[in-house]
Structure formats: C-alpha cells, structure tokens
Amino acid sequence: MLRLNFILLIVLLLGASLGDAFPSDALKKTCSLSKYQFIVPHELKAMQKMKKEFKDLMLLSDRRCHTNLFHRRKSLAPAELSVPDRLMLVEAELDFAITMLELPAPTRFAEMRQRPLAFLTQAQEDLRDCMAVEAPSHQPSRKLRQQLQKLETARKTETTGCLEASAILHLFQILNNLQCAALRDECS
C-alpha cells in the first residue's frame, strides 16, 4: 500500500513539474485556420440574411461614399500576397467589419447581426493567434501597406454610414479573403 501511495506521489509531482515546464498559454498558441477554408452553410446563410436586412435599411438612408474601399487591382488580390500579408490584410478587414457591426442599429438588424458578429470575432481571434505564432515581426509589403493606408484614410474621411455600408456589402469579399488566408499556399 505504501508503494502505491509513493507511485501516486511521484506521478503527481511529475505532472505538476511538466505543467510548469509548458505554461498553458504556450500550449494554446497554435495556428489553425482550417475551419475557415470552407465556411459552413449556416454561417453563410446568417450573413446573407443580415446583408439583405441591411440593404432594406440602407434604402432609407443616404450612404454615399467617395472611396471604394474594396476595389482592388488584380495585383492586390489576396492570392498574390504572401501568406503573412494575407493574414494581416484579413485581420484589418475583419477589424473594420467588426467595428461597423458593433455600431448602434435598429433592434431587428441588431439581432440579425449577432451570429455573423460572433463568427467574425472568432475568426479575428484565430487570425491574431496565427500572426503571433507564425509572423510576429512581419513587415507588410508595399502593396499591403498601401491597402491598409487606404482603409485608414477612409476611416478618417468617410461618413460612418458609408463605412458601415462598405463593410456589410463587401462582407462576402472579406470571407473570401479569409478563406484564401486559411488555404495558405493553396489559394489561387
């Protein structure tokens, strides 16, 4: 009996010391975007429903834009960027979209956007984990810097209504960019 207690004590001590050798934060830091390679239909359906509701609301307001944020030359397509640049681009686009979806809204639209907002927020967290693991000191390419600057300039110069419309109406483009980032080198 004493021998069994001694073995249990050794196992507990080893378990505790191994836990200290590998902090739980280090074990959590992984990069897995595979769940975004093919976005599940019910998530896409929720986004489509929200987008349709927003279009109905948009008809009642003036949301003119002077900048087309999501119009890009072919050379700026995500597939043409390096994998770390893709991660940075999509992270910035998700940040933009999430910020716009968090704006005050009519009750019906506020309810419809909860599921898409949760999905996009989770994707953003996953992207940030990947960037921290795979490219913590990555410097964006010139092409990406220009696109990020365009987004930042629009945030400062465009109306909130314009920015909100741009984010929501181009949500599926952002999702395509997320898929491309998840596919990594297989994105074409």
GUVORO-219257 format. One record per residue (C-alpha): chain; y, x, z. Coordinates in steps of 0.2 Angstrom, whole numbers, plus 5000, padded with zeros to 4 digits. Each point is the difference from the previous one (the first is absolute). Layout:
N
<site><c>A</c><y>Y</y><x>X</x><z>Z</z></site>
...
This chain:
188
<site><c>A</c><y>5000</y><x>5000</x><z>5000</z></site>
<site><c>A</c><y>5012</y><x>5014</x><z>5004</z></site>
<site><c>A</c><y>4996</y><x>5008</x><z>4983</z></site>
<site><c>A</c><y>5005</y><x>4984</x><z>4991</z></site>
<site><c>A</c><y>5016</y><x>4999</x><z>5010</z></site>
<site><c>A</c><y>5004</y><x>5018</x><z>4996</z></site>
<site><c>A</c><y>4997</y><x>4997</x><z>4981</z></site>
<site><c>A</c><y>5011</y><x>4985</x><z>5000</z></site>
<site><c>A</c><y>5014</y><x>5010</x><z>5009</z></site>
<site><c>A</c><y>4998</y><x>5014</x><z>4986</z></site>
<site><c>A</c><y>5001</y><x>4987</x><z>4986</z></site>
<site><c>A</c><y>5016</y><x>4992</x><z>5008</z></site>
<site><c>A</c><y>5008</y><x>5017</x><z>5002</z></site>
<site><c>A</c><y>4996</y><x>5005</x><z>4982</z></site>
<site><c>A</c><y>5007</y><x>4983</x><z>4994</z></site>
<site><c>A</c><y>5016</y><x>5002</x><z>5009</z></site>
<site><c>A</c><y>5002</y><x>5018</x><z>4995</z></site>
<site><c>A</c><y>4997</y><x>4995</x><z>4981</z></site>
<site><c>A</c><y>5012</y><x>4986</x><z>5002</z></site>
<site><c>A</c><y>5014</y><x>5013</x><z>5005</z></site>
<site><c>A</c><y>4995</y><x>5011</x><z>4986</z></site>
<site><c>A</c><y>5003</y><x>4987</x><z>4987</z></site>
<site><c>A</c><y>5015</y><x>4989</x><z>5006</z></site>
<site><c>A</c><y>4999</y><x>4982</x><z>4994</z></site>
<site><c>A</c><y>5016</y><x>5001</x><z>4990</z></site>
<site><c>A</c><y>4992</y><x>5014</x><z>4989</z></site>
<site><c>A</c><y>4985</y><x>4990</x><z>4997</z></site>
<site><c>A</c><y>5010</y><x>4985</x><z>4994</z></site>
<site><c>A</c><y>5010</y><x>5010</x><z>4988</z></site>
<site><c>A</c><y>4990</y><x>4997</x><z>4984</z></site>
<site><c>A</c><y>5005</y><x>4995</x><z>4982</z></site>
<site><c>A</c><y>4991</y><x>4986</x><z>4993</z></site>
<site><c>A</c><y>5009</y><x>4989</x><z>4987</z></site>
<site><c>A</c><y>4984</y><x>4994</x><z>4992</z></site>
<site><c>A</c><y>5002</y><x>4982</x><z>5006</z></site>
<site><c>A</c><y>5016</y><x>5000</x><z>4989</z></site>
<site><c>A</c><y>4991</y><x>5005</x><z>4984</z></site>
<site><c>A</c><y>4995</y><x>4982</x><z>4997</z></site>
<site><c>A</c><y>5011</y><x>4988</x><z>5010</z></site>
<site><c>A</c><y>4990</y><x>4985</x><z>5006</z></site>
<site><c>A</c><y>5004</y><x>4983</x><z>4991</z></site>
<site><c>A</c><y>5006</y><x>4991</x><z>5015</z></site>
<site><c>A</c><y>5013</y><x>5013</x><z>5003</z></site>
<site><c>A</c><y>5006</y><x>4999</x><z>4982</z></site>
<site><c>A</c><y>5000</y><x>4981</x><z>5001</z></site>
<site><c>A</c><y>5011</y><x>5000</x><z>5016</z></site>
<site><c>A</c><y>5012</y><x>5011</x><z>4991</z></site>
<site><c>A</c><y>5000</y><x>4990</x><z>4985</z></site>
<site><c>A</c><y>5003</y><x>4984</x><z>5010</z></site>
<site><c>A</c><y>5015</y><x>5009</x><z>5009</z></site>
<site><c>A</c><y>5007</y><x>5006</x><z>4984</z></site>
<site><c>A</c><y>5000</y><x>4982</x><z>4993</z></site>
<site><c>A</c><y>5008</y><x>4993</x><z>5015</z></site>
<site><c>A</c><y>5013</y><x>5013</x><z>4999</z></site>
<site><c>A</c><y>5004</y><x>4997</x><z>4982</z></site>
<site><c>A</c><y>5003</y><x>4981</x><z>5004</z></site>
<site><c>A</c><y>5012</y><x>5006</x><z>5014</z></site>
<site><c>A</c><y>5008</y><x>5012</x><z>4989</z></site>
<site><c>A</c><y>5005</y><x>4987</x><z>4987</z></site>
<site><c>A</c><y>5012</y><x>4993</x><z>5014</z></site>
<site><c>A</c><y>5009</y><x>5016</x><z>5002</z></site>
<site><c>A</c><y>5010</y><x>5014</x><z>4991</z></site>
<site><c>A</c><y>4990</y><x>5016</x><z>5000</z></site>
<site><c>A</c><y>5007</y><x>5010</x><z>4986</z></site>
<site><c>A</c><y>4996</y><x>5019</x><z>5000</z></site>
<site><c>A</c><y>5009</y><x>5014</x><z>4992</z></site>
<site><c>A</c><y>4985</y><x>5012</x><z>5001</z></site>
<site><c>A</c><y>4983</y><x>4997</x><z>4994</z></site>
<site><c>A</c><y>4991</y><x>5009</x><z>5014</z></site>
<site><c>A</c><y>4982</y><x>4999</x><z>4993</z></site>
<site><c>A</c><y>5004</y><x>5004</x><z>4982</z></site>
<site><c>A</c><y>4993</y><x>5017</x><z>4997</z></site>
<site><c>A</c><y>4997</y><x>5012</x><z>4985</z></site>
<site><c>A</c><y>4982</y><x>5003</x><z>4996</z></site>
<site><c>A</c><y>5002</y><x>5018</x><z>5007</z></site>
<site><c>A</c><y>5003</y><x>4992</x><z>5017</z></site>
<site><c>A</c><y>4984</y><x>4989</x><z>5000</z></site>
<site><c>A</c><y>4990</y><x>5004</x><z>5016</z></site>
<site><c>A</c><y>4986</y><x>5006</x><z>4990</z></site>
<site><c>A</c><y>5011</y><x>5014</x><z>4993</z></site>
<site><c>A</c><y>5005</y><x>5006</x><z>5018</z></site>
<site><c>A</c><y>4990</y><x>5011</x><z>5011</z></site>
<site><c>A</c><y>4989</y><x>4992</x><z>5013</z></site>
<site><c>A</c><y>5013</y><x>5005</x><z>5015</z></site>
<site><c>A</c><y>5014</y><x>4993</x><z>4989</z></site>
<site><c>A</c><y>4991</y><x>4984</x><z>4997</z></site>
<site><c>A</c><y>4997</y><x>4998</x><z>5019</z></site>
<site><c>A</c><y>5019</y><x>5003</x><z>5003</z></site>
<site><c>A</c><y>5005</y><x>4988</x><z>4986</z></site>
<site><c>A</c><y>4989</y><x>4986</x><z>5007</z></site>
<site><c>A</c><y>5005</y><x>5003</x><z>5018</z></site>
<site><c>A</c><y>5019</y><x>4998</x><z>4995</z></site>
<site><c>A</c><y>4996</y><x>4985</x><z>4990</z></site>
<site><c>A</c><y>4990</y><x>4992</x><z>5014</z></site>
<site><c>A</c><y>5014</y><x>5004</x><z>5012</z></site>
<site><c>A</c><y>5012</y><x>4992</x><z>4989</z></site>
<site><c>A</c><y>4990</y><x>4984</x><z>4997</z></site>
<site><c>A</c><y>4995</y><x>4999</x><z>5019</z></site>
<site><c>A</c><y>5019</y><x>5001</x><z>5004</z></site>
<site><c>A</c><y>5004</y><x>4986</x><z>4988</z></site>
<site><c>A</c><y>4986</y><x>4989</x><z>5006</z></site>
<site><c>A</c><y>5006</y><x>5002</x><z>5018</z></site>
<site><c>A</c><y>5017</y><x>4992</x><z>4996</z></site>
<site><c>A</c><y>5003</y><x>4983</x><z>5007</z></site>
<site><c>A</c><y>4994</y><x>4986</x><z>4989</z></site>
<site><c>A</c><y>4997</y><x>4981</x><z>4999</z></site>
<site><c>A</c><y>4985</y><x>4995</x><z>5011</z></site>
<site><c>A</c><y>4988</y><x>4996</x><z>4986</z></site>
<site><c>A</c><y>5003</y><x>5017</x><z>4991</z></site>
<site><c>A</c><y>5000</y><x>5009</x><z>5017</z></site>
<site><c>A</c><y>4982</y><x>4993</x><z>5003</z></site>
<site><c>A</c><y>4994</y><x>5004</x><z>4983</z></site>
<site><c>A</c><y>5005</y><x>5018</x><z>5001</z></site>
<site><c>A</c><y>4991</y><x>5004</x><z>5016</z></site>
<site><c>A</c><y>4983</y><x>5004</x><z>4992</z></site>
<site><c>A</c><y>5008</y><x>5011</x><z>4986</z></site>
<site><c>A</c><y>5011</y><x>5008</x><z>5013</z></site>
<site><c>A</c><y>4985</y><x>5005</x><z>5011</z></site>
<site><c>A</c><y>4991</y><x>5007</x><z>4985</z></site>
<site><c>A</c><y>5014</y><x>5010</x><z>4994</z></site>
<site><c>A</c><y>5004</y><x>5007</x><z>5018</z></site>
<site><c>A</c><y>4982</y><x>5005</x><z>5001</z></site>
<site><c>A</c><y>5000</y><x>5009</x><z>4983</z></site>
<site><c>A</c><y>5016</y><x>5009</x><z>5006</z></site>
<site><c>A</c><y>4992</y><x>5006</x><z>5016</z></site>
<site><c>A</c><y>4985</y><x>5006</x><z>4990</z></site>
<site><c>A</c><y>5011</y><x>5009</x><z>4987</z></site>
<site><c>A</c><y>5009</y><x>5008</x><z>5014</z></site>
<site><c>A</c><y>4984</y><x>5006</x><z>5008</z></site>
<site><c>A</c><y>4995</y><x>5007</x><z>4983</z></site>
<site><c>A</c><y>5016</y><x>5009</x><z>4998</z></site>
<site><c>A</c><y>4999</y><x>5008</x><z>5017</z></site>
<site><c>A</c><y>4983</y><x>5006</x><z>4997</z></site>
<site><c>A</c><y>5000</y><x>5005</x><z>4982</z></site>
<site><c>A</c><y>5018</y><x>5005</x><z>4996</z></site>
<site><c>A</c><y>5010</y><x>5002</x><z>5016</z></site>
<site><c>A</c><y>5013</y><x>5012</x><z>4992</z></site>
<site><c>A</c><y>5000</y><x>4994</x><z>4982</z></site>
<site><c>A</c><y>5016</y><x>5001</x><z>4991</z></site>
<site><c>A</c><y>5003</y><x>4986</x><z>4987</z></site>
<site><c>A</c><y>5001</y><x>5005</x><z>4982</z></site>
<site><c>A</c><y>5016</y><x>4998</x><z>4991</z></site>
<site><c>A</c><y>4995</y><x>4984</x><z>4991</z></site>
<site><c>A</c><y>4995</y><x>4992</x><z>5017</z></site>
<site><c>A</c><y>5016</y><x>5006</x><z>5008</z></site>
<site><c>A</c><y>5010</y><x>4991</x><z>4987</z></site>
<site><c>A</c><y>4990</y><x>4984</x><z>5002</z></site>
<site><c>A</c><y>5002</y><x>5001</x><z>5019</z></site>
<site><c>A</c><y>5018</y><x>5003</x><z>4998</z></site>
<site><c>A</c><y>5002</y><x>4985</x><z>4988</z></site>
<site><c>A</c><y>4992</y><x>4989</x><z>5014</z></site>
<site><c>A</c><y>5011</y><x>5007</x><z>5013</z></site>
<site><c>A</c><y>5016</y><x>4997</x><z>4990</z></site>
<site><c>A</c><y>4994</y><x>4982</x><z>4996</z></site>
<site><c>A</c><y>4998</y><x>4997</x><z>5019</z></site>
<site><c>A</c><y>5018</y><x>5006</x><z>5003</z></site>
<site><c>A</c><y>5008</y><x>4991</x><z>4985</z></site>
<site><c>A</c><y>4991</y><x>4984</x><z>4995</z></site>
<site><c>A</c><y>5000</y><x>4984</x><z>5010</z></site>
<site><c>A</c><y>4987</y><x>4995</x><z>5012</z></site>
<site><c>A</c><y>4995</y><x>4986</x><z>4988</z></site>
<site><c>A</c><y>4998</y><x>5011</x><z>4986</z></site>
<site><c>A</c><y>4989</y><x>5012</x><z>5010</z></site>
<site><c>A</c><y>4989</y><x>4987</x><z>5007</z></site>
<site><c>A</c><y>4997</y><x>4992</x><z>4982</z></site>
<site><c>A</c><y>4996</y><x>5018</x><z>4993</z></site>
<site><c>A</c><y>4987</y><x>5003</x><z>5014</z></site>
<site><c>A</c><y>4992</y><x>4983</x><z>4999</z></site>
<site><c>A</c><y>5000</y><x>4998</x><z>4981</z></site>
<site><c>A</c><y>4993</y><x>5018</x><z>4998</z></site>
<site><c>A</c><y>4987</y><x>4998</x><z>5014</z></site>
<site><c>A</c><y>4985</y><x>5001</x><z>4988</z></site>
<site><c>A</c><y>5008</y><x>5016</x><z>4992</z></site>
<site><c>A</c><y>5000</y><x>5008</x><z>5018</z></site>
<site><c>A</c><y>4982</y><x>4994</x><z>5002</z></site>
<site><c>A</c><y>4995</y><x>5009</x><z>4984</z></site>
<site><c>A</c><y>5009</y><x>5015</x><z>5006</z></site>
<site><c>A</c><y>4990</y><x>4999</x><z>5016</z></site>
<site><c>A</c><y>4984</y><x>4998</x><z>4990</z></site>
<site><c>A</c><y>5004</y><x>5016</x><z>4990</z></site>
<site><c>A</c><y>5004</y><x>5010</x><z>5016</z></site>
<site><c>A</c><y>4983</y><x>4994</x><z>5007</z></site>
<site><c>A</c><y>4991</y><x>5005</x><z>4984</z></site>
<site><c>A</c><y>5007</y><x>5017</x><z>5001</z></site>
<site><c>A</c><y>4995</y><x>5011</x><z>4985</z></site>
<site><c>A</c><y>4991</y><x>4986</x><z>4992</z></site>
<site><c>A</c><y>5016</y><x>4990</x><z>4997</z></site>
<site><c>A</c><y>5005</y><x>5000</x><z>4982</z></site>
